[in-house]
Amino acid sequence: EVQLVESGGGLVQPGRSLRLSCAASGFTFDDYAMYWVRQAPGKGLEWVSGISWNSGSIGYADSVKGRFTISRDSAKNSLYLQMNSLRAEDTAFYYCAKGIVGATNSFFDYWGQGTLVTVSS
Amino acid sequence: QSVLTQPPSASGTPGQRVTISCSGSSSNIGSNTVNWYQQLPGTAPKLLIYSNNQRPSGVPDRFSGSKSGTSASLAISGLQSEDEAHYYCAAWDDSLNGWVFGGGTKLTVL
């Protein structure tokens, strides 16, 4: 059974940093692209970033480019999102999602339950 | 402002058929397949339809998808109370080099 478990969310002041993690299990992590998608409270879904199976292809939404960094660790079956220079508008639930193949343009078939990031002073 | 355009709300009575539209452009829906996600209250999104009209295992055949040009639609027949949820369309955008979503449609079963 595919499981994606996010962690690392919390309350952080504007301008500070936070690192999210996503622990994956139930599938061969190395074979699939992985993503971060966020959802501000009461709002719609927004793709944040994606990383291919071998980290060779990485993409970011314009809203986070230059501030967020996605990475993956095959030894730990984990996906990460390093978030720097956080802003109030980054407040959202952050979901980890799995692609159906290794490329970053493959759609997401499984989602984690999300972790809440609140940026406020 | 979402790249893909969906109506903010839709409604129907039990047993009815409802459709939800999703409008895009040549760089997203016009050149790539469309996927639909269902988000029940307080839960994570779930894949409902992929590659325009394919249903993952376990999704009832009451749900169907279609695409024409730069628009797509999700149809739900035999509406049930448990279908009350938010529905999102998504597609890869060749110009943005990333995934784009619709703003979501809240389906109410009256």
Interface residues (C-beta under 8 A of the other chain):
Chain A: Y35 V37 G44 L45 E46 W47 G50 G59 Y60 A61 D62 Y95 I100 N105 F107 F108 D109 Y110 W111 G112 Q113 G114
Chain B: S2 N32 T33 N35 Y37 T43 A44 P45 K46 L47 Y50 S51 P56 H86 Y88 A90 W92 L96 N97 G98 W99 V100 F101 G102 G103 G104
